[in-house]
Amino acid sequence: MTSLNTNLYLCLENLLFFAIATSFTAIAHWAWRDLKPFTLPEPLPSWFKIWFGTVQIVGGLIPLLAMFLWGVWWGYTSVLTVFIPYFVILGLQIISEILTLRQFRSVVWVMVPYLYLPYRIWQLYEGLTILSPESELIWIRYLLIVEIVLWTGNYALDLAQLPRLFRWELQEKKDIS
């Protein structure tokens, strides 16, 4: 595939994903419109700040630096082809989360990561196939693998937080004596 074909394919793929994710979010918001407004459970767990900072640095800052160094500074356009869609979809996820949580105060906020994270992992995997096999890009390949591990861990953590986010009641421990 030529660079133009790859970019067109990725553009169409990302537009299709965003259209489906946004449609699904809008339909779920409409279906759940009569639920009480959603707010985040307080207080947030003590580990949350550390995890959130890690995700921002490893999932945002480091790929941004890699994109500018390898993609812009050193001119490897395949790095731009991988990271530009990554950041566009990441930005759209953040906007979706802000709108559903702060603007609409909808419980749909909880499901936004479940739509976007598997797609982000797919984008990163796809990025491994797009990068040329040049040895100068081995660190970008390693970064993509680290990103896949990070976002998979983030997805698992999101799943583990479902009971807390939905405020499911704890079962009282029965005294067996």
N, C-alpha and C positions, 0 to 999 in steps of 0.2 A: 504494500500500500504506500502511496506517496504521502508526503507530509500534508498536502492539501486535503487528500481523501481522509486521512486519519483525523485531522482537525474537524472536518465536516461531520464525520461519523461521531466523534466525541461531542460535538455541539448538539447534534440531533439526539443522541443518547441522553445527554444531560437535560435537554429541554423536555424530552418525553418523561424522564424520571420526575422532574420538577412538576410537570403538569399532572401526573398521576398522584404524586405525594400531596400536592396542593388540593386537588379534587377530593382525595380521600379525607384529608383534614377538614375541608369545608363540609363535606357530607356528614362526617362524624360530629362536627360542631353543631350542625343543624339537628341531627338525630338526638344529641344530648343537650339541646338548648334549655331544657327545663330543669337541669341539675343546678344545685347551688353553685355560686361562683367559687372558683378554685383559688386557694392560696397555698403557698409552700408551707409544709409543716415546720414549726419553729420549736426549739432551736435546731439549727443544722448540726449534724454530727461534727465532732471536733476534727475528724480526719478529712472532712470535706474540703477545707481550705487547701490542704496539702495536695489532695488529688486534683482539685480544680486548677491549682497553680502548675502542677505537673502536666496536665492536659494542655494548658495554654502554652507552656514552654515547648514541650516535646511535639505537640500536635499542631502548633501554630507558628511560634517563633523560629524554631529550627528549620522546618520546611520552607519558611519564608526566606530565611538567610540562604539556604541551599538553592532556592529558586533564583535569587538575585546573583549569587556567586557563579553557579554553574550555568544557569540559563541566560542571564543578562551579561554579566561580566565576562565569562569565558565563552559565551556564544553557543552553548549546546541547546539548540531549539527543542529537542525532544524532552528536555527537562521542563521547559515552559509548557509543552504540550501535556505533560503529566500534572504539573502543579497548578496551572491556571484554572482548569475545571475543578480541581480539588478545593481551591480557595473560594471559587464562585459558589459551589454547593455548600461548603461550610458556612459562608456568609448568609446564604438563603436559609439554612437551618437556623442560624442565630436569629434572623429576622422572623422566621416562623415561630420560634419559641417566644420571642418578645411579644409578638402580636397575640398569640394564644394565651400567654400567661398574664401580661400586663394590660393589654388593650381589651381583650375579650374575657379575661379571667375564666377561661374555659378549662375543664378537665382534659380536653384534647391535648393540652400542653404535654401531658405525660407521655403520649404516644409519638410525639414528633421525633425523639431520638430513635425510636424503634423503626421508623421509616428511613431516616437518613443514615444511621450508622452502618447497616448492612450495605447500603449503596456506596458509602465512603470506603468500606473495606474492599468492595468490588473495584472501585476506582483505583485504589492502591495496587491491587493485584494486576489490574489491567495495565497500570503504569509500568510494572515489571516487564510486561510483554512488549511495551512500546519503546522502552529505552534501548538504544543501540548497545551492542555488547562491548563497547570501548572500555578499556581498563580505567580510563579517567572517570568513568561514571559508576565505578564499583561502590563508592561511598553513597551515591544516590540510591543504588539498589539496596544497600544495607539500611539506609534511612527508610525506604519504603517498607522493608520487612519490620523494622522497629515500629513504624506507624501502624502496620496491620496488627501487631501484637498490642499496641497501646489502645487502639479503637476496639479491638475484640475484648480486651479487659474492661474498657469503659462500658461496652454493651452488657457484659456480664454483671458489672456493678449496677447498671441501670435496672436490670432484671431483679437483682437482689433487693433493690430499694422500693419495688412496687408496693409491698404491704405498708411501708411507711408513708409513701406518697398518697395512697388511698386511705390511710388512717384505719387500716384493718385492726380490729381489737385483738389483743393478746388473749389467749386462752389461759384461764387461771390454772395454776398448778394444783393438782389434786394430791392431798396428803394420803399416801398409802401406808397406813400403819395398823 
